[in-house]
Amino acid sequence: MILTSSNKYLMLPEKTFAGFVPPAQTIPNSPGHYVEWIEACKGGKPSLANFDYAGWTTESNHLGNVAYRTGKKLHWDASRMRATNAPDADRFIRREYRKGWESILRP
């Protein structure tokens, strides 16, 4: 298990990772979310939390929760947003909306 915040991490159980040496830093430290956002809006470099990777990273994290809740390894079809081997996962991925509040993202 890894517990983390923006600049700290803890790997558990600690005794298992006592000799862990982290890899060399490859991503620069952030000057702050709002500074990055304003720079990106003004046409500067993209923020470190840009959509080039944030979307698929978030999707992967949420799919981990879906897999846990269904108790199955998921075979994910990203273009259809469906687990091809677990139709019971659909209830965690999509919901039925009340009349008048339908999703614009229907397949």
C-alpha positions as CSV (number, residue, x, y, z in Angstrom):
1,M,0.0,0.0,0.0
2,I,1.2,3.5,-0.8
3,L,0.0,6.5,1.1
4,T,0.9,9.8,-0.5
5,S,0.4,13.5,-0.6
6,S,1.9,16.1,-2.9
7,N,5.4,15.7,-1.6
8,K,5.5,12.8,0.9
9,Y,4.8,9.1,0.6
10,L,4.7,6.1,2.9
11,M,4.9,2.5,1.7
12,L,3.3,-0.1,3.9
13,P,4.2,-2.4,5.6
14,E,7.2,-0.2,6.4
15,K,9.5,-3.2,7.3
16,T,9.0,-4.7,3.8
17,F,10.1,-1.4,2.1
18,A,12.8,-0.5,4.6
19,G,15.6,-0.5,2.0
20,F,13.6,1.0,-0.8
21,V,15.5,3.6,-2.8
22,P,13.2,5.8,-5.0
23,P,14.0,6.4,-8.6
24,A,15.7,9.7,-9.7
25,Q,13.2,12.5,-10.1
26,T,12.1,13.0,-13.7
27,I,9.1,15.3,-13.2
28,P,9.9,18.9,-12.0
29,N,8.3,20.1,-8.8
30,S,5.2,22.1,-9.3
31,P,5.1,25.9,-8.5
32,G,1.5,25.2,-7.5
33,H,-1.7,24.2,-9.1
34,Y,-3.0,27.7,-9.6
35,V,0.3,29.1,-11.0
36,E,0.5,26.2,-13.5
37,W,-3.2,26.7,-14.5
38,I,-2.8,30.4,-15.2
39,E,0.5,29.8,-17.1
40,A,-1.3,27.2,-19.3
41,C,-4.3,29.5,-19.8
42,K,-2.0,32.3,-21.0
43,G,-0.5,30.0,-23.6
44,G,2.5,28.8,-21.7
45,K,3.5,25.2,-21.2
46,P,0.8,22.7,-20.2
47,S,0.3,22.1,-16.5
48,L,1.8,19.0,-14.9
49,A,-1.8,17.7,-14.4
50,N,-2.8,18.2,-18.0
51,F,-5.5,16.1,-19.8
52,D,-2.9,14.3,-21.9
53,Y,-2.5,11.8,-19.1
54,A,-4.9,12.8,-16.3
55,G,-8.0,11.4,-18.0
56,W,-6.6,7.9,-18.5
57,T,-5.0,7.9,-15.1
58,T,-8.3,8.8,-13.4
59,E,-10.1,6.2,-15.5
60,S,-7.6,3.5,-14.5
61,N,-8.0,4.4,-10.8
62,H,-11.7,4.2,-11.0
63,L,-11.6,0.9,-12.8
64,G,-9.6,-0.5,-9.9
65,N,-12.5,0.4,-7.7
66,V,-14.9,-1.2,-10.1
67,A,-12.8,-4.4,-10.3
68,Y,-12.7,-4.5,-6.5
69,R,-16.4,-4.1,-6.2
70,T,-17.2,-6.8,-8.8
71,G,-14.4,-9.1,-7.6
72,K,-13.2,-9.6,-11.1
73,K,-10.3,-8.7,-13.3
74,L,-11.7,-6.4,-16.0
75,H,-11.1,-6.6,-19.7
76,W,-11.6,-3.0,-20.5
77,D,-12.8,-1.7,-23.9
78,A,-12.0,2.0,-23.6
79,S,-13.7,3.1,-26.8
80,R,-17.0,1.6,-25.7
81,M,-16.4,2.3,-21.9
82,R,-17.4,-1.3,-21.1
83,A,-15.8,-4.2,-19.3
84,T,-16.2,-6.9,-22.0
85,N,-16.0,-9.8,-19.5
86,A,-18.1,-8.3,-16.7
87,P,-21.6,-7.0,-17.6
88,D,-22.3,-6.7,-13.9
89,A,-19.7,-3.9,-13.7
90,D,-22.0,-1.6,-15.8
91,R,-23.9,-0.5,-12.7
92,F,-20.7,1.0,-11.3
93,I,-19.8,2.7,-14.6
94,R,-23.1,4.1,-15.7
95,R,-26.3,5.0,-14.0
96,E,-29.8,5.5,-15.0
97,Y,-30.8,9.2,-14.8
98,R,-34.2,10.6,-13.9
99,K,-36.3,11.7,-16.9
100,G,-35.1,15.1,-18.1
101,W,-31.6,14.5,-16.7
102,E,-30.3,12.0,-19.2
103,S,-26.6,11.8,-19.8
104,I,-25.2,13.1,-23.0
105,L,-22.6,10.3,-22.8
106,R,-24.9,7.4,-23.6
107,P,-23.3,4.7,-25.8
